[in-house]
């Protein structure tokens, strides 16, 4: 039974050979769609059309056909369609999907996923011994994927609605004293000493420090410019790319007390070309994290200074903490740390309002405290590393 002219403004109803009624209606793209179910009475079919029309008008309509797409397939496509993602981020997302999401939810149609299912999935991960950080990352990834499915009008709302499930609460990391930083620097091979000092007192990430070139270091102005970073993928591939975020590209003031060590390093271990890498392996190759740990005998030396769980990133954490204790403002800390979000800077902020040069000067004062002046009147640090 077809619509009678002028009777119905939206969609159509027809009577099937079985005697039941089927609806057809135009989606937001104008393409005609057939209803997912049939109705015993024409009035029920007419009511269903009215409800669909209201949803389309109010923006609450979802595509029933696309809702049948499995989460695993949709998430994989979601990753590939985000062409602005960095290679390392792609690798992380693919790993989360492969290890934690797909085994449990990969074969579930998008339209069948609800909050109870998400909650059960999360509890299963925790029960299987997956670490809190990876559980939180997996949840945030799933939430982002399903938010896009919501925006695409595949599902009516995002089922990831568990309060606090995406928050990470990492263990408190160690903060070294200035004396311990120099003790650590004195234990590594000479070619790695300046790396320890610069990573700490300029608050550099590993990839930023490893990518520094001679032209990035201005010892007259006392600054280091972060223009690129090295990213190591799980495959072993090493990629040279822009900093982690827009804020990651920055120029940081260096405490004058470590400049002699940097000057000596450039003279002895860095080629003369402006593009030459400042820190390299023993044979001049790009510095990799694994090579650094091996060459520095990291496991042994961190035990010697009394911090057996110390990570290289804890040097940046130490530098950030010292910077915050100088009285830096939130904006100054964000710029020095290379963060475009206040969240990380808030962790370190203790007091307010000092400029970046003041941060470096405050660091210099702390270094001088543990390296007293020599007889010639110069700083003990300068005398030892100059």
Residue pairs with C-beta under 8 A, 6 or more apart in sequence:
1 13
1 14
1 15
1 21
1 42
2 12
2 13
2 14
3 12
3 13
8 46
8 49
10 25
10 26
10 49
10 50
10 52
10 53
11 23
11 24
11 25
11 26
11 49
11 52
11 53
12 23
12 24
12 25
13 21
13 22
13 23
13 24
13 42
13 45
13 46
13 49
14 21
14 22
14 24
15 21
15 22
15 42
16 22
16 38
18 38
20 38
20 39
20 40
21 38
21 39
21 40
21 41
21 42
21 44
21 45
22 34
22 35
22 38
22 39
22 45
23 34
23 35
23 39
23 45
23 48
23 49
23 52
24 32
24 33
24 34
24 35
25 32
25 33
25 35
25 49
25 52
25 53
26 32
26 33
27 33
27 56
27 61
27 63
28 56
28 61
28 153
33 63
33 64
33 65
35 45
35 48
36 64
38 45
39 45
39 48
52 61
54 60
55 61
60 156
61 153
62 111
62 153
62 154
62 155
62 156
63 152
63 153
63 154
64 111
66 110
66 152
66 154
67 109
67 110
67 111
67 154
67 155
68 109
68 110
68 111
69 109
69 110
69 154
70 106
70 107
70 108
70 109
70 110
71 101
71 102
71 105
71 106
71 107
71 108
71 109
71 110
71 113
71 145
72 97
72 101
72 102
72 105
72 106
72 107
74 110
74 145
74 149
74 154
75 97
75 101
75 102
75 106
75 141
75 142
75 145
76 97
78 144
78 145
78 148
79 85
79 90
79 93
79 94
79 97
85 93
86 231
86 241
86 244
87 231
87 233
87 239
87 241
88 231
88 233
88 239
91 233
91 234
92 137
93 141
95 234
96 134
96 137
96 138
96 141
97 106
97 141
100 125
100 130
100 134
100 135
100 138
101 138
101 141
101 142
104 121
104 124
104 125
105 113
105 117
105 121
105 142
108 117
110 146
110 149
110 154
110 155
111 154
111 155
113 146
113 155
113 159
114 159
115 159
115 160
115 161
115 162
117 159
118 139
118 142
118 159
118 160
118 161
118 162
119 162
122 135
122 139
122 162
122 165
125 134
125 135
125 138
126 132
126 135
130 138
132 168
132 169
133 168
133 170
135 165
136 165
136 166
136 167
136 168
137 168
139 160
139 162
139 165
139 166
140 166
142 160
143 158
143 160
143 166
146 155
146 158
146 159
146 160
147 158
147 160
149 155
149 158
150 156
150 157
150 158
160 166
173 311
173 313
173 314
173 317
174 307
174 309
174 310
174 314
174 317
174 318
175 314
175 317
175 318
175 321
176 184
176 200
176 305
176 307
176 310
176 314
176 315
176 318
177 370
178 322
178 366
178 367
178 369
178 370
179 370
180 305
180 306
180 307
181 196
181 197
181 200
181 201
181 315
181 318
182 197
182 367
182 370
182 371
182 381
183 305
184 196
184 301
184 302
184 305
185 193
185 196
185 197
185 261
186 193
187 301
187 304
187 305
188 195
188 196
188 296
188 297
188 301
189 295
189 296
190 268
191 265
191 268
191 269
191 279
191 282
192 279
192 292
192 295
192 296
193 261
193 265
193 385
194 258
194 261
194 262
194 264
194 265
194 278
194 279
195 209
195 279
195 292
196 315
197 258
197 261
197 262
198 204
198 209
198 212
198 224
198 254
198 258
198 262
199 206
199 209
199 312
199 315
199 316
199 319
200 315
200 316
200 318
200 319
201 254
201 255
201 258
201 319
201 322
201 360
201 363
201 367
202 224
202 252
202 254
202 319
203 252
203 316
203 319
203 320
203 323
203 336
203 337
203 338
204 212
204 224
204 226
204 252
204 316
204 319
205 229
205 244
205 313
205 316
205 338
206 230
206 289
206 312
206 313
207 229
207 230
207 231
207 232
207 244
208 226
208 229
208 243
208 248
208 338
209 279
210 229
210 230
210 277
210 279
210 286
210 287
210 288
210 289
211 227
211 228
211 229
211 230
211 240
211 277
212 224
212 226
212 277
212 278
212 279
213 274
213 275
213 276
213 277
213 278
214 266
214 270
214 271
214 272
214 273
214 274
214 275
214 276
214 278
215 274
215 275
216 224
216 225
216 226
216 227
216 278
217 223
217 224
217 225
217 262
217 266
217 278
218 224
218 225
219 259
219 262
219 263
219 266
222 253
222 254
222 256
222 259
222 360
223 251
223 252
223 253
223 254
224 251
224 252
224 254
225 250
225 251
225 252
226 243
226 248
226 249
226 250
226 251
226 252
226 338
227 243
227 249
228 240
228 241
228 242
228 243
229 240
229 241
229 242
229 243
229 244
229 248
230 238
230 239
230 240
230 286
230 287
231 238
231 239
231 240
231 241
232 238
232 239
232 288
232 289
233 239
238 286
238 288
242 248
242 249
243 249
243 250
243 338
244 338
245 338
245 339
245 340
246 340
247 334
247 335
247 338
247 339
247 340
248 338
249 338
250 335
250 336
250 338
252 336
252 356
253 356
253 357
253 359
253 360
254 262
254 360
255 360
255 361
255 363
255 364
255 367
256 360
256 364
257 363
257 364
257 367
257 368
257 371
257 379
257 381
257 382
258 367
258 381
258 385
260 381
260 382
260 385
260 386
261 385
261 386
263 386
264 385
264 386
265 278
266 278
269 279
269 280
270 276
270 277
270 278
270 280
271 277
271 284
277 286
277 287
279 287
280 286
280 287
281 287
281 288
281 291
281 295
282 295
289 312
292 298
292 312
293 299
293 312
298 312
302 308
302 309
302 310
307 314
319 363
320 333
320 336
320 337
320 348
321 348
322 362
322 363
322 366
323 333
323 336
323 337
323 348
323 359
323 362
323 363
324 333
324 348
324 349
324 350
325 350
325 351
325 362
326 354
326 358
326 359
326 362
326 363
327 350
327 351
327 352
327 353
327 354
327 358
327 362
328 336
328 349
328 352
328 353
328 354
328 356
328 358
328 359
329 349
329 352
329 353
329 354
330 342
330 345
330 346
330 349
330 352
332 353
332 354
332 355
332 356
332 359
333 345
333 348
333 349
334 340
334 341
334 342
334 344
334 345
335 356
336 356
336 359
337 344
337 345
337 348
339 345
354 362
367 379
367 381
368 379
368 380
368 381
371 379
371 380
371 381
371 384
372 380
373 379
373 380
374 380
374 383
376 383
378 386
